[in-house]
Amino acid sequence: MERNNLYPIFLKAKNLNVLIVGGGHVAEEKLTFLLKSSPDANVTMVAPMYREGTIDIANTGNVNRITDNYNVHYLKGHHIVIATTDCPKINVKIYEDCRAQDKLVNVADNPPYCDFYMGGIVTKGNVKVAISTNGKSPTTAKRLRQFFEDVIPENIDDLVKNLNIYRKTIKGDFEQKVEKLNEFTKGLVEKI
């Protein structure tokens, strides 16, 4: 049986510089989900032209748009790169340039050229659930995202905030605190 060996992490996108190469439908989709999840993300986009919808979305965030063709010098100062051009040769070039400079890169819809995938994300206040299908089926990730949006209660953030307050009142070492919190929260899964 095949297994998903990806390691999930939650990045503080406001502390990183993200480069999106491309200005079409796919770039718009990647930018939309990035800003939906991390409205304070620092993003630069490079493309010879941009869709009007992409421009509108870019104007809602901290997005610098550069109207130009891709050049390796645009990688400088960026930590994460997302290649969304409609030219496979350019996307592979971006991937190779990123590998040479130790940049994390995602070539949209081309799993062999991805260091990471941008999966389905559900956010309810401080609670965030990320979904990955190992790059095999973005549609399945989308459907799972919709499912979790429906089943995770809207008041989950209140629960998280209250548990944080309770956690600060618990006495003892780390292990004792974890044990008390585990005992206190084990019934919550059944209630959700």
Secondary structure, 3 states (H helix, E strand, C coil): CCCCCCCCCCCCHHHCEEEEECCCHHHHHHHHHHHHHCCCCEEEEEECCCCHHHHHHHCCCEEEEEECCCCHHHHCCCCEEEECCCCHHHHHHHHHHHHHCCCEEEECCCHHHECCCCCEEEEECCEEEEECCCCCCHHHHHHHHHHHHHHCCCCHHHHHHHHHHHHHHCCCCHHHHHHHHHHHHCCHHHHC
